[in-house]
Amino acid sequence: MLLFGYNPLQNYWNLFVGAFGGSYSIGETLRNMTPLILTALGFAVASKAGFFNIGGSGQYLMGWFGAIIVALKLSWLPGWVLIFVSVIAGALLGGLWSAIAGILRAYCGTSEVITTIMLNYIALYFVNYMVKNWLATKGQDSSATIVAKASLRSNFLAQLTANSTLHWGFFLAILACIVIWIYFNRTKAGLELRSIGHNSRAAKYAGMNVRKTIIVSMLISGILAGLGGALDGLGNFQNISVSNSLPQVGYDGMAVALLAAYNPLGIILSALLFSALQIGGMSISVYSSTPTEIVNIVTAAIIFFIAIKYAFEIIMNKYKFSHSKNKNKRRVGQI
């Protein structure tokens, strides 16, 4: 910031005030954490199993779409039943979308990176088509707004946070972090998932069903990302619109998971940081002449240093392997 003539201390203070300077700001920051937490959890589950699920954006979008469809088409259901069914529909649709990549990986050996990228764009254009030609009224690009009883917003939370858009989905996201932590660390299925992530061949020789675990891990990953979309749709947007690009939250979730080293509880703090940067960053240009893009630079710097950490780990592992190999050769030569 100094290089471009901006006051870094003032801007960081403005960022902090924008994210935590009042009950409204805190509510918006917590609300924005919800999809970040869930897309990060989804990426973490796949990564723990040794897979790179880059399809969080598409799975999030399918979850959002599924939840809004159910909320609009089954609006005659009682309130909590409607919310429950809508959330489950969104989560399952996201899970089924990612399971396609899991099945292709398990039975055909297809790279999940390629398939999830392709599925992202299929999801984008499929949802756009369905919204434009089915959900939206003629000449419109957005669906109708869901009925009030399908919304995750609450008068209690609104009063508590000065009419922010904080909704009950935030607390479900926190609960999901606890559940996934237990799954990773206290269940047999979680142990198998982590074992396959470390060494799939050894896990196979140990009698673990690698194909099943691949599909299940991708299914859970998509369910979590889809849940993020469902909660955001029902709690934040309240409808769905035609979009020209994929939701950024899927890619942000990857960065959140990397920063937390795939720890479900660490993801809460990591998501808080990214959410504070995003929400607080919008106030920088309000209180000063600094462009909001400066926050993107700060975020990019964080991701860069995370990547450097992993790069150093790869280099050091290769060095240790090479050093160990040369040492063994010298021993053989001496014998």
N, C-alpha and C positions, 0 to 999 in steps of 0.2 A: 504493500500500500504506500509506503514511504517513497518508493521509486516513482510512483505516479502522482505524488503530491497530495496523498490523502492521509488523514490522521488515523493511525491504526487503533490507538487507545479509545478515541471517541467512537469509531465505527464498531469496535468490539462491544463497547458499552451500549450503543444503540441496538446492536444485535441481541444482547442479553435482555435489554428492556423489552424489545419486540417479542421475545420468546417467553420471558418470565416476569415482565413488569407489572402484571396485574392479573386478576382472576380470569379475565377474558383471554389474555395472551396464554396463560397456563392451560386453559381449556382447549384452545386451538392447537397448542403444541402437543398435548396428550392425544387429542383426536387424530392429529396427523401421524402419530406414532403407530396407530392401529394397523394400517396396511403395511407399514414398514416392518413391524414385528412379524406379521404372518408370512409375508413373502420371504423374509430372512429365515424364518423357521423352516419354510419349505425348501429353500436352497440348502440349509444346514443338514436336513435329513438326507437329501440326495447326496450331498458331499461326504457325509459320514459313511455312506455306503460305497463311496468311490466314484460317484457319477457327477457330471457337471450339468445340472438342470438349468439351462439358460432360458427356459420357457415360462418363467414366473409371470411375465407380463401377459402372455396369452391365457394362462390359467387363471390369473386374477380377473381378466376381462370376461372369461367364460363364467366365472363365479358370480361376477356382477350381473351379467346378462341373465343367468339362471335365477338368481334371487328376485330380480325385478319382474321377470315373466310370471313367476309364481305369485308374487305380491299383487300383481295387476289382475291376473286371470282367476285367482282364488280369493278375491277380496271379500267374499261372503263368509269366509271362515272367521271364528272368534279371534280376537287380537293376538294373544300369546301363541295360539296354535298357528296362526298365519305367519308370525315372525319365525317360529321354530321351523316350520315346513320350508319357508323361503330361504332361511340360512342353510339348512341341510341340502336343499336343492342346489344352491350355489356352490357349496363345498364339494358335493358329489360330482357336479359337472366339471369343476376344476380338476378333481381327481381322475375322472375318466379321460379327460383331455391329456393329462400327463402319463396316464397308464398306457396310452398308445405308444409313446416313446419307450416306456419300460418293456412292453411286450416285444417290440422290434429289437431292442437291445438284448433281451434274454434269449430269444429264439432265432434271430437273424444276425446278431452281432453288429447291428447298425449303430453308428455313433449317435449317442443321445444329444450331442451338441448340434448336429445337423438336423435331426428330426425335431427337436424342440424349437430351433430357430424357424423351421418351416411351419410348424404348428402355430407359432406366434402370429405369423401373417395370415394363415388360414383363419385363425380365430378372429383377427381384426376385420377381415373382409366378410366373413360369415356373419358376425355380429352387426356390422354396418348394413348388410343386406337385410337381415331380419328386422332391425330397428326401422329402417327406411320403408320397407314394404309390408310390415306386419304390425309393429307396435306403434309407430308414429301415425298421426293423422295426416291426411293428404297435404302435401306441400310443406310438411314439417320435418325436422331432422332429429327430433327428440320424442321419446315416449311420453305418455301421460305421467303425472306425478302419482306416486303410490298413496294409498289412503293412509290417514293419520295412524290408524291402529297397527299398520305394518311397519311404521317407523321405529327405529331404535333410539330416537331422541327422547328426551325426558324433560318435563317441566322442572323437576327437582334439580337435575344437572344444569339446566339452563339458568336457573336462579342462582345456583352455587357458583357459576362461572360467568356471570354477567351476560347471559344470552349467547354464549359461544356455541359451537356445533358439536361439543363433546357429547358422546352417546355411550350407551351400554356396551357397545362393541369393544371399546377399549379394555374393559374388565375381562371380557371373553378372551382377548388377545393375551393378557397377562396370565390368565388361567391356562391357555394353550402352552405358554412357555414352561409352566410348572409341569404340565402333563408330559410334554416332550422330554424334559429333563429326567423325569421318572422313567420314561420309556428308554432313553439312552442308558441310564445308569442302574436301573433296578429291575429290568426285565430280561428274560432269555432272548426274546426277539430283538431287543436293542443290542445285546451282546453279539448276536449273530450278524446284525447289520454292520456293527463296527468292525467285526472280525473280517467280514468280506471286504470292507473298505480298506483294511490294512493289507490283506493278501487273499484274494479270491480263490487261488489254487489251493492254498493251505486249508482254507475254510471248506472247500469241496472235499478234500481228502479227509477232513475231520468229520464228514458226514452231513454237513450243512447243505440245505437246498438253495443253491446260489440263484437259480432262475426265479424261484419263488420270492426270494429276498429282493432281487432286482425290481421285480414288478411291484411288490408291496412298498418298497422305499419310494419309488416314483409315484405310486398311488397316494401315499401319505403326503409326499411333497406337494403334489397338485391339490390335494384336499385343503392343505393349509393356505396355499396361495389363493385358491378359489374361495376359501373362507374370508380371506382378506378382502377380496372383491365384493363378496356378498355383504359383509359388514359395512364397507365403504358405500355401497350402493344404497343400502337401507338406512344407514345412519347419516351419511354426509350428502350424497348427491340426490337421493330420493327419486331418481329416474335414470334413464340411460340415453345417450345421444350418439349420433354418428361421429366418428373421430377420424382424423387424417393420419394419426400416428399411434403407435403402441403406447400404453401407459408407462411412464417413466418409473413408476414405483417398483416394477419388477426388477429393473436393473439396480435401483437404489437398494432394494432388499439384499441383493448379492453383496454389495459393499458393506451393508450393515452386518451381515453374517460373517464376512471376512474379518472385519474389525473385531468382532466378538470371538473370533477363532472357533466358530460354530457352537459355542456354548449357549444353550437356550436362555439361561439366566443373564448371561453377558449381553445377549441380544437386546434385552430391555434397556440397558444403559447405552448401548450403541445406537439403538433407534432413537433414544432421547436426544443424543448428540446431533444426529442427522436431522431430526425433526426441528430441533432448536435452530439449526443453521437455516433450514428452509423457511420456517415461520418468522424467525427473527431477522433473516436476511431481507425480507420484504420491507422492513422498517428502516433499513439503512438509507435508502434513497429518499425516504420521507423526511428524515431528520437531518440529512446532509446531501451534498451534491455527488456523493459516491454512487456509482452505478451498482445495481443489484448483482451484476455479473461477478463482482468481486467475491461474493459468497460461493459461486461456482468454482472459482479459483481455489478458495480455501478447501472446499470439499474435494476437488481434484487432487490437491496436495496431500490430503489425508489418505486417499485411495492410492496415490503414488507411493507413499512411504509404507503402506501395507504391502503393496506389491514388491517393493524393494526387500522387505523382510523375507518374503517367500523366495525371492530370487537368491538371496544370500543362503537360505537353507538348502536350496537345490545345489548351489555351487559347492557349499561345504560338504554335503553328502557325497557329491561326485568326487571331491578331493579325498575324502576319507576312504571311499571305495577304491580309488586309484592307488592311494598310499598303501592300503592294506594288500592290494593285489601285487604291487611291486615288492612289498616286504615278504610275501609268501614265495614269490619267485626267487628272491635272494636266499631264502631258507632252503628251497629245493636245490638251488645251485651249490650250496655249501655241503649238502648231503651227498 
